[in-house]
Amino acid sequence: MSDHQFAPESQMMSFGYKPELSEGAIKCPIFQTSTFAFKKAEDGKAFFEIAYGKRTQSEGEELGLIYSRLNNPNLQITENRLSLWDGSEDAAIFESGMGAISSMLFEFLKPGQAVLYSMPVYGGTDHLITKVLPNFNIQCVGVSPLDDKEAVMEKIEKSGLKDKISFIYLETPANPTNALVDISMFREIADELKTEENPIYVGVDNTYMGPIWQHPLQLGADLVIYSATKYIGGHSDLVAGACLGSAELIGRVKGMRTFMGNMAGPHTGWLLMRSLETLKLRMEKQAQNAEKVAEFLNSHPKVDKVYYLGNLTEADGRQYKIFKEQCGGNKGAMVAFDIKGGEKAAFRFLNSMKLIKLAVSLGSTESLAEHPATMTHSDVDEDIRQEIAITESLVRISVGVEDAKDIIWDIEQALTSI
Ligand SMILES: *Cc1c(COP(=O)(O)O)cnc(C)c1O
């Protein structure tokens, strides 16, 4: 009996928290404090030695609390709980997804190096990679989800940056059309290009599938990124981010976080703990609803093409294979579709919704819809938009936890208004 292993969802209410240290409170309180009292000066000295990497922790030695830019119970317990879903050694929580992405890239890329990335990535990430990093003499090479290994290698050769690539950044499924990027293929490419002095790490933005439906660390990635604003937070009431991986790599990310100063505060950590308790419940319900929504859209005469992972079949070849192997057949809860009639019809649809909210962001309890071409992806280069089919008529829906009948009723009445 003693070797029984609890599933993550069974541990979200208790893991890493000791009620006896907090007056017996069942729930972890908010540790709304900037600094922590040391019992004696020797403790303060020891905690700093470890926090600043002057020596490694000895067996059984705990890293005591110092100052909330370095550590705080709400942050640490959330990090420990989030790690359970992906089976990672450690996690670092940030005050936003962009905070996690920028700190990770700045830790692993140095001036003179280059990042290989899959296009399109989230708009903020795209801006960081193509507009901000070049100011620090860090170049980039973009590849498409539809490129096979040969095509990727050709683009790398052509870029003239082959010897400089030091990090591979992927986002899969690609937002908004659910195009899948093959993580294991990029692992192979990293292993072929790396040298002793230049280990090439692979980081994957797993926001779209959340920690329930896809586990990049098990597929060859070194680091996983989340915008915890989305499924993990799940209630459209917070902005947060996370980076997960081995203790060694996350130790480095946390070092960068300490000096960038972009860790999450105690209240955000506390809200995330609340959210993690229902993560699986919410995501499973959202996936069930999305399946019904996609089925409805698939047969509607005013809808042209529906982009939904559950629509992939053997006929889709490599994409179907990646879906099976990488997503374990999980279909997610993001659906995009082309409405007949272009931007005018798409806007008419969005303006007619009564239950679904017209807003960007995703993964929340309420259903949200938006127009990628003029909103989330308005900054993406025209040729990439063409290549991955971000058309004027495309609408993206993040399916929520409402009664599926009501979501479908709303879509149907909004389509009728066109
Ligand atoms: C929202 C989002 C981000 C950015 O996260 P923030 O929490 O808004 O900073 C990064 N990647 C993806 C895929 C996202 O959807």
The ligand as a Gaussian input file, in Angstrom:
#p B3LYP/6-31G(d) Opt

LIG

0 1
 C       -1.073000      34.354000     -24.145000
 C        0.058000      33.588000     -24.677000
 C        1.387000      33.918000     -24.360000
 C        1.738000      35.128000     -23.522000
 O        1.318000      34.975000     -22.202000
 P        0.938000      36.220000     -21.241000
 O        0.499000      35.530000     -19.999000
 O       -0.144000      37.004000     -21.913000
 O        2.177000      37.028000     -21.060000
 C        2.394000      33.110000     -24.861000
 N        2.124000      32.037000     -25.648000
 C        0.867000      31.705000     -25.987000
 C        0.633000      30.525000     -26.859000
 C       -0.203000      32.462000     -25.518000
 O       -1.454000      32.109000     -25.867000

